[in-house]
């Protein structure tokens, strides 16, 4: 929980510093959406990212090859 609070605090400070100096966001609604995303990112995005990382790492360790299948080139058709 401590890490989560440190992460959110530092990110919110960075957003406010960025807004103070560069004014990237047009209105307060955009800033509030960004702050909401700050709180949801560690809960929603990071577990998916970690699972994908672990899946790829185990496939690498056990030398499982990905099979993409044949992907022949089609080129561009020139229409007259």
C-alpha positions, -999 to 999 in steps of 0.1 A, spaced: 0 0 0 29 23 7 43 19 -28 9 26 -43 6 59 -23 41 69 -33 34 62 -69 1 81 -70 15 111 -50 46 115 -73 25 111 -104 -1 137 -93 27 161 -84 42 155 -119 9 162 -135 4 195 -116 40 206 -123 35 198 -160 2 218 -160 17 247 -142 47 251 -165 34 239 -199 -4 240 -198 -9 208 -219 -45 202 -207 -72 225 -220 -96 223 -190 -100 208 -155 -120 178 -169 -90 165 -187 -69 168 -156 -95 150 -135 -96 121 -161 -59 119 -160 -59 117 -122 -85 90 -123 -63 71 -147 -34 75 -122 -54 56 -96 -67 29 -119 -34 22 -138 -17 0 -111 -49 -20 -105 -59 -26 -142 -29 -22 -165 1 -35 -145 -13 -70 -137 -20 -76 -174 14 -63 -183 30 -85 -157 12 -116 -169 22 -110 -205 58 -105 -194 58 -137 -174 42 -157 -203 68 -144 -227 96 -151 -203 85 -187 -197 81 -193 -234 117 -180 -239 131 -202 -211 114 -234 -224 123 -225 -260 87 -225 -272 85 -208 -306 56 -186 -316 38 -197 -347 25 -168 -367 17 -188 -398 23 -178 -434 19 -142 -442 25 -137 -479 30 -103 -493 2 -89 -514 17 -57 -526 -2 -26 -537 -27 -26 -565 -25 3 -588 -59 15 -599 -62 34 -632 
